[in-house]
Amino acid sequence: MRVAICFFGITRNLQNQTLRAFETKLFAPCAKLDPHFVRFGHFNLPRQISNPRSKERELALSLDDYRRIGCDESAATPQEEVDEQIDLASFQKHGDPWGDGFTSTRNLLRQYYSLEQVTRLLQQSKETFDVVIYSRADVLYRRRLTIPAVAQGVIYTPGFARWGGLNDRFALGDQPAMVKYGLRGKSALEYVETTGRPLHAEQFLHWYADQQGLRNQDLDVRFWRVRADGRIAPLDGHLRVLYTVYGYLQRFARRHRRP
């Protein structure tokens, strides 16, 4: 069996515990299935982070931090160059779902750029993989990943933090499905123009999966987002129980919704 991991986004000053968790809870299960599993990565490189929503204020970042992940194939793009490639104005007229002056919307478009670039690296490798895993680079894994026997055309996403759609921080599946997953940013403008809704990460992923004929299954994977100063995102840490209960209630409501 061939396995690939695709990292995307920013590393947010990788903490030692984060790297250890990658090694023991993500890399080790992959190596058990494929001792020669391949790591791809694309990373956006901001010099600092200022994000009111995550309460990160002018925090400096190491520009070579991503190298510590040890990707076999990787690329990195300065954030100012990424910003030249995104069209924020086209999304602003459809509303700001986070109410933070479109800071989170801009960050989401930056993430889609990174997703596309790492997917291009995967495609350019000309290799064929049975399982492809996509992961944000700024998360702390709390449980060893169990990789299921993947079904064709299914994306496996975390059962928590769905927020009315699908968790967009991690996914795995067969290679054709995951290439579609990684290229979804190209359909973001179609989503807002077709639905009239603002660009919402989880809800857009759910819509896009339907449009692409991709089925979804929940995956029992646990991780926390780690901020640039080492803090755990509040909804991932001490409020995680409420987080999980909310997810269960969402799934219950969907299953019992009247047709």
N, C-alpha and C positions, 0 to 999 in steps of 0.2 A: 504494500500500500504506500502511495506517495502522499505526503502532507506538506502544505505550505501555510505559512503565517504571513499576513499582510498588516503591517502597522501603519497608522495614519495619524495626522494631526500634529500636536506639539507634545513635548515630553515634560514640560513644566518642572525642570530641575529634578531629574530622577533621584528619588531617595534610595538609600541602600536597601531598605525593606521592600521597595517596589521591585528592584532588580532581582532580589532573592525570590520574590513571589513569582516573577516571570519564569525564573529557572526551575523552581520546584513545582509550580502549579499549572504552568502553561507549557513550557518547553519539555519537561519530563514526560508528560502524557503523549506529546507528539512524538518524542524519540522512541517511546515504547512501540508505537505503531510503525514509525519510519525513522530508523536511526540516522538517516541522512536528510531529514526534513529541512526545508529551505525557508529562510526568513527574508522577506521583502519589506521595504519601508520607504515611505515618503514623509518628510517632515517639513512643516512650515517653521520658519525661524524668525520670530519676533525678538527684538532686543529686550523688550520688557512687556509685562502684562499689566494693563489697567482695565479692570472689568468690575463695574459696580455690582453686577448680579452675583458674581462669585466672591466679591469682597477682596479682590486682589488689586492693590493700588501701587502702581509704578514699581513692580517687582522685576528686578533684572533677571535675565535668563542666560544660561551658558549656550553659546551658539554651536558647540560641538557635543552637547549632552547626548544627543541621539546616537552617537557612535557607541555608547556603552551597551546598547541593546545587541550589537554584534550581528547586524543584518548581512546576509550574503550579497544582496543587491539593494542599494539604497540611493536615494536622491534627496536633496534638500533645497528649499527655495526661500530666500529672504522674504519676510512678510510684505514688505513694500512692493516687491515684484508680484506677489500673489494678488495684492489689492488692485494692481493694474489690470488683472485678468477677470475680476468679478464685476458684475453690473448690479450694484446695490439699488440704484435708483428705480430700476424696473420692479423691484419688490416693495419698495417703500409705499407706493400708492395702494397696496393691498392690505396695509395694516401692520402693526408691531405686536406680535403675540406675547412678547415678554415685557412690553412697556418700559424698555430701558434705552430709548432713543436709537433703536435698531443696532445697538452694540452686539446683541446675541445673534441677530439676523446676519450681520456681517461675519461674525465668527462661524456661523453655520455654513455660509457660502465659502469661506476659507477652508472649512473641513471638506466640503464637496470637491474643491480643487485638489486637496491632498489625496482624497479617495480615488479620484480619477488618475492621478499620477502614479500611485502605487499599483493600480490596476493595469496601467500601461506597462509597468515593469514586469508584472506577472505575464502579460500577453507577449511581451518582447522576449521573454525567456524561452519561448517555444516548448516549454516543458508541460507535461500533462500530469495533473494531480487528482487524486481521488477525493481528497478533502482539502478545502481552502478555508482558512480562518481569518477573519478581519477583526482587529482589535485597536481601540484607542491606545495611545502610547503613554497616557497619564493615569492609568488605573492600577490599583493595588488588589491583586487577586487574593481572595480569602478562602477559596476552596479549590482543591485539585480538579482540573477540568476532566470531565468524562465525555469522550468523543463518541457520539452514537454512530450506528450504521446509517449513513446518510441516504435518503431517498432522492431520486432525481427530481429536480425542480422544486425542492423544498429549502427554505432558509430557516435555520434554527437560531432563534433570538432569545435573550433572557426574558423570563416570565415576569420580571419586575420593571418598574419605571416605564410603563407603556404609554401613559398619559394620553389615552384615547387612540393609540395607534400601536406601533411596535418599537421596542427599545432599539435605538440606533447606535449604541456604543460598542456592540460586539455582535458578530454573527458567524455562522459557519454553514457550509453546504458543499454540494458538488461544484466543480469548477465553472460550468456554464452559468449556473444560477448565481454564483458569487461574482462573476464578471459583470452581470447585470446589476447586482447589488452595488458594486463599486462605481458604476457609471451613472448612478441615478441623478447626480447633480445636473446632468444635461436636460432632465425633464422637470426641474424645479419650477421654471418659469411657466411651462405648460400647466403645471398643477395649480398655481395661483390664478392664472388666467381662465382656466377651465372651471374651477370650483368657486372662484371669487373669495377664497379664504386667504389669510396671511400664511406665509411659509412657516409651518410648524414641523419640527424635525420628525417626531414620532408619527404624527398623522400623515405627513407626506410619504414616509416610508411605507405605511400601510396601503395608501392609495397607489403608490408606485408598484408595490408587489402585486396588487390586483391587476394593474394595467399590463404587467409583464407575464401574467399567468403563473406567478410564483406562489406556492402554498407556504404556510408558516406553521412551525411547531415551537412550543416553548422549550427552552433548554435550562436545566438546573445548573446555572453558573453564578457565582457570587464574586463581586468585586466592588471596590469603592473608588471614587474619583479622588485624586490627590491634587491639592492646589500647589502653586509654585512655592509657597512658604511651608509646605509639609502638612498643612491642615487637611483633614478629611472633609469632603463636602457634607454639610449637615444632614441632608436627606439620605445620605449613604451611611452615616455614622449613627449617632445616638437616636435619630428618628427613623432608623431603618425598619423597625417593627411596623410603624404606621405606614411606611412606604409599601411594605409587603402586603399588609391587610388591604390597603387601597387597591393594589393590583388584583388581589383575589376578588374583591367586590366588583371591579370592572369586568373581569372575566365572567363572573356569575350573572351580571346584568346582561352581557352580550348573549349568553347562552339561553336566557329566559326572556329575551326581548320578543315581543309579538311580531310576526311577519307582516 
